[in-house]
Amino acid sequence: MTAKEENNPTQQRDDRVLVLTRVFDAPRSLVFEAWTTKEHLDQWCAPRGFTIPWSEGDLRPGGPWRSCLRAPDGTEYRLRGTYREIVRDELLVFTHAWEEDDGTLSPETIVTVRFAEENGKTRLTFEQGPFRSVEARDGHQGGWTECLERLAEHVANLQTRSAS
């Protein structure tokens, strides 16, 4: 597998499920912490150019989470879900739905993030679905790919700071 394939493949088990795999040059405990700690999530969990003006969550099975993404043009997108399963440093499963201005929710998807140790690095497998259509799946691919790129930069910065 080439470096490009290793760090940005999309595999489709079901044509309405998005699967991304990336290897991070960081221990899996740090990558897991970045997925489960507000101060870290707020730094990377949005596409490039977007900010997270607020977020909240109760990290336990059955615990709710909510977040707001602000686009460069000022448009805000709210999303929410519920944590379903958490296995420290190994697995994170939660629901994901966009919240409309009137409070209605888009169709819910399930996000599963697996963290595997691989020679001192972390192989992360991200899966989200099923989406209502292939187009909906594809609409999420770019955003999540950018999030994972930002996550790689974030954990690299954390390691650099802790090493100095």
BELLIN-V321735 format. One record per residue. N is the residue number from 1. SS is DSSP state (a for helix, b for strand, c for the rest). Layout:
n: {N	N}
ss: {SS	SS}
//
This chain:
n: {1	2	3	4	5	6	7	8	9	10	11	12	13	14	15	16	17	18	19	20	21	22	23	24	25	26	27	28	29	30	31	32	33	34	35	36	37	38	39	40	41	42	43	44	45	46	47	48	49	50	51	52	53	54	55	56	57	58	59	60	61	62	63	64	65	66	67	68	69	70	71	72	73	74	75	76	77	78	79	80	81	82	83	84	85	86	87	88	89	90	91	92	93	94	95	96	97	98	99	100	101	102	103	104	105	106	107	108	109	110	111	112	113	114	115	116	117	118	119	120	121	122	123	124	125	126	127	128	129	130	131	132	133	134	135	136	137	138	139	140	141	142	143	144	145	146	147	148	149	150	151	152	153	154	155	156	157	158	159	160	161	162	163	164}
ss: {c	c	a	a	a	a	a	a	b	b	c	c	c	c	c	c	c	b	b	b	b	b	b	b	c	c	c	a	a	a	a	a	a	a	a	a	c	a	a	a	a	a	a	a	c	c	c	c	c	c	b	b	b	b	b	b	b	c	c	c	c	c	c	b	b	b	b	b	b	b	c	c	c	c	c	b	b	b	b	b	b	b	b	b	b	b	b	c	c	c	b	b	b	b	b	b	b	b	b	c	c	c	c	c	b	c	c	c	b	b	b	b	b	b	b	b	b	b	c	c	b	b	b	b	b	b	b	b	b	c	c	c	c	a	a	a	a	a	a	a	a	a	a	a	a	a	a	a	a	a	a	a	a	a	a	a	a	a	a	a	a	a	a	c}
//
